[in-house]
Every structure is written in C-alpha cells, then in structure tokens.
Amino acid sequence: MKVLAIHNILWSHYKARIFTQLHQRLCEEGNDFFVLQLAFSELSRLGLKTDLSIHTYPYEVLFPDKAIEHIGLLPKTQKLLAALRQHQPAIVYLNGYYDPSYWFVLGYCKINKIKVVLDFESSEISRQRVWWKEQLKKVFLGQCHALVCLGQKAAEYALKLDVSRERIHSTKNVGVDNDALLEIFKRELSLRARRKAEAGLPRYNFVYAGRFVERKNLDMFIRAFHEARQRAGNGSEWGLILSGEGSQKPRLLELIRSLGCESVHWMEPCEWYEVPIRYTLADVAVLPSTFEPFGFLTNEAMVYSMPVLVSERCGSAADLVIDGLNGFRFDPSNQDDFTNKLLWFMDHPEKFGQMGGNGKAIIDQWSPDIITEELIQSFHKVSAYD
C-alpha cells in the first residue's frame, strides 16, 4: 500500500508529528508514505520561519518560491497530476476540497481507481450556505472513500452533506504536538516570575495567541475585559496578553486608547516553539472568535493544564470544553455573557488548578498517537474496499 498525502503548507508544524508518525508506522508495515506540500507558507505567515527540523518524513515542496496564495491554478494542477503519475499511489490523503485543483486530483483518482481519504474541516456554522455550492460539495464528498473530520461539528456537517456514518473514520483529526509543547512549557515555567516582572505583568493574566483579524473578535474581547476589570473587586490584579500580529492591530490600539483600558500587553509574533513561553505568563486562555473550524489555542492551553474560555462558535468548544469542568463556552455576539465569564475567572483563581487538571485529562485523549492510529486504520479500511 502506497499513501500519498497532499497538503497545503509546510509551515503547519502541528501536522509534522502526525506525518512523521504515519511514515514510521506505515514503513514498519512494509507500506510507503510520501507528502506533497504545495508551498512553504502563506502570506500572513511569511515573517515566520518554517521549522524544517520537525518534518522528518519524506516530502516535496512543489512551489518552494511562492506563498500558497500566489500559485496559479494551471501550474498547481499540472504539478499535482504529474506527481500522481510519478508516485502511482493506492491511496491519496487529501487536505480538503476547497482548492479547485483538488477536483482534478479527485477526477484522476476516480479514473485510476485510487482511493481518497479526505481531511474535512468545515462546519455548518462557518458561513452562510449557498445551495449550489452545497450541491457541489455533495458531489465531491460522494467520490471520497473516507473522511477524517476536524471534530464533531465537522462530522455533523458531513452527515448533512449525505456522507454516511460508515465513511466518517475519525472525528479527532485535530492535533498539536502535545508532548513537544508540554516539554517546552515545563522547561520555561521556572522563569515565569522573572519574565512577568520584566514585562510589567500583573498577578493574573488572560491570554490570546494568534492572528489579529476580524473574525477573532478581539475588539469585543478588549471591551469585555475592560468592563470586567472595572467591575471585579481584584480587577487591578488582572491583565490581558495579546500575542501575534495582523491587520486589526491599529484598530485595536485605537480602541484601547479610546477606552482608557489599562493592563493590555502586546507581544510580537513568534515561532511555534516560542509560543509555550507566552502561556507560562498567563492563567486563563481565551478564544473569542466568531468562527473557527476548531481552534488549536484550546488544545495548547489544555496541554499546559490551563482553564479555557472559548467561543461556542469554535469547533473546539463542542469537543473539548465542558462548562464548569475545564472552562466555559460563551456567545461571541453577547458582550454581557463574555464579560460575566471573564468576571467568574477573576473571582475564582482558586479554581484554576482543578480546572486545568480536568482539561489536561481531556486533551490527553486527543494526542498525536491516537490521531495517527485512527488514520492508519482508515487507510487499511479503504484499501480493502472494492
């Protein structure tokens, strides 16, 4: 059995562990595994390095000199089809259906009787649905032999697109490198007090790490934090860490200035292996987005045994957050709800240890080892199909 994975960007460090383990496991069984990466990175992450040291599996970057947004449909399709002819796989593990060139890949696989296992990340709430696009999705998904879904919400959407339950082989195809991130976090935790003092951080802090773009809902986060800080009895002991970069930053800086909001601390974007250091400075992780297919911030924070506050419109809220046990979900369109949840955390710092421990127990069931095993089983299942 030869498996050829087609993925978008090599920068995706959270996929490196999965691909490495797939390669090792399949080779042990006498099978082959190879990854076609379309590009090194995308425009919004060009300032960050692609850490090649973690990609210890056989791969080729088809367009090493371009951001993925700058690759034309024709050259992309030509290179993908040429690679399919070269590798002659039994199974293609395809990274989604969003790229028009993937329709040509799907057609080639259909003609040549190659099985297709699809990464399916969409959920029904992501955007307003258009009937003809939904019909196209049904056609595409109908030609795939199996889906591995980005959480339960994605699986529910797949079912509404007429995918049978038997073809959904995983609802846990979501992961960060739990072990590597936790090792960094533990190593750096001893420097927490010194770093907080150097940065002028207060006793407790909320943290958001990611891009500063509109759907992340950071303007509401800032307003809700400002209100909660004014209402809480210990508000002066709380800060907000915003780590990252993006087009919304000037607008957010102006909002903070107009509110007179104190204790918001900005941190520049950093490499993936530096992000755990940011979490050592904080106490509660917050993901306020109006939509996320999943939201890996939730995974990372739970690996570090941190309580979480996650928008109910993020896929991770449904799969990983149990209200009152390891954090809370909230309505990202309701500032009062958001503010009240922030206030709860401000009023109950004594709960953080237990909640964080509960979260760690949950995220241990979403380890790369478990995800790899489900993918391996999916490949074996589809290879047995007629």
Secondary structure as GFF3:
##gff-version 3
##sequence-region A 1 386
A	DSSP	beta_strand	2	9	.	.	.	ID=ss1
A	DSSP	alpha_helix	13	28	.	.	.	ID=ss2
A	DSSP	beta_strand	32	39	.	.	.	ID=ss3
A	DSSP	three_ten_helix	43	45	.	.	.	ID=ss4
A	DSSP	three_ten_helix	52	54	.	.	.	ID=ss5
A	DSSP	beta_strand	59	63	.	.	.	ID=ss6
A	DSSP	three_ten_helix	68	70	.	.	.	ID=ss7
A	DSSP	alpha_helix	73	87	.	.	.	ID=ss8
A	DSSP	beta_strand	91	94	.	.	.	ID=ss9
A	DSSP	alpha_helix	101	111	.	.	.	ID=ss10
A	DSSP	beta_strand	115	120	.	.	.	ID=ss11
A	DSSP	three_ten_helix	124	126	.	.	.	ID=ss12
A	DSSP	alpha_helix	131	142	.	.	.	ID=ss13
A	DSSP	beta_strand	146	149	.	.	.	ID=ss14
A	DSSP	alpha_helix	152	160	.	.	.	ID=ss15
A	DSSP	three_ten_helix	165	167	.	.	.	ID=ss16
A	DSSP	beta_strand	168	170	.	.	.	ID=ss17
A	DSSP	alpha_helix	178	189	.	.	.	ID=ss18
A	DSSP	alpha_helix	192	199	.	.	.	ID=ss19
A	DSSP	beta_strand	204	211	.	.	.	ID=ss20
A	DSSP	three_ten_helix	214	216	.	.	.	ID=ss21
A	DSSP	alpha_helix	218	231	.	.	.	ID=ss22
A	DSSP	three_ten_helix	235	237	.	.	.	ID=ss23
A	DSSP	beta_strand	238	245	.	.	.	ID=ss24
A	DSSP	alpha_helix	249	259	.	.	.	ID=ss25
A	DSSP	beta_strand	264	267	.	.	.	ID=ss26
A	DSSP	three_ten_helix	272	274	.	.	.	ID=ss27
A	DSSP	alpha_helix	275	280	.	.	.	ID=ss28
A	DSSP	beta_strand	284	287	.	.	.	ID=ss29
A	DSSP	alpha_helix	296	303	.	.	.	ID=ss30
A	DSSP	beta_strand	308	311	.	.	.	ID=ss31
A	DSSP	alpha_helix	315	320	.	.	.	ID=ss32
A	DSSP	beta_strand	327	330	.	.	.	ID=ss33
A	DSSP	alpha_helix	335	347	.	.	.	ID=ss34
A	DSSP	three_ten_helix	349	351	.	.	.	ID=ss35
A	DSSP	alpha_helix	352	363	.	.	.	ID=ss36
A	DSSP	three_ten_helix	364	366	.	.	.	ID=ss37
A	DSSP	alpha_helix	368	383	.	.	.	ID=ss38
###
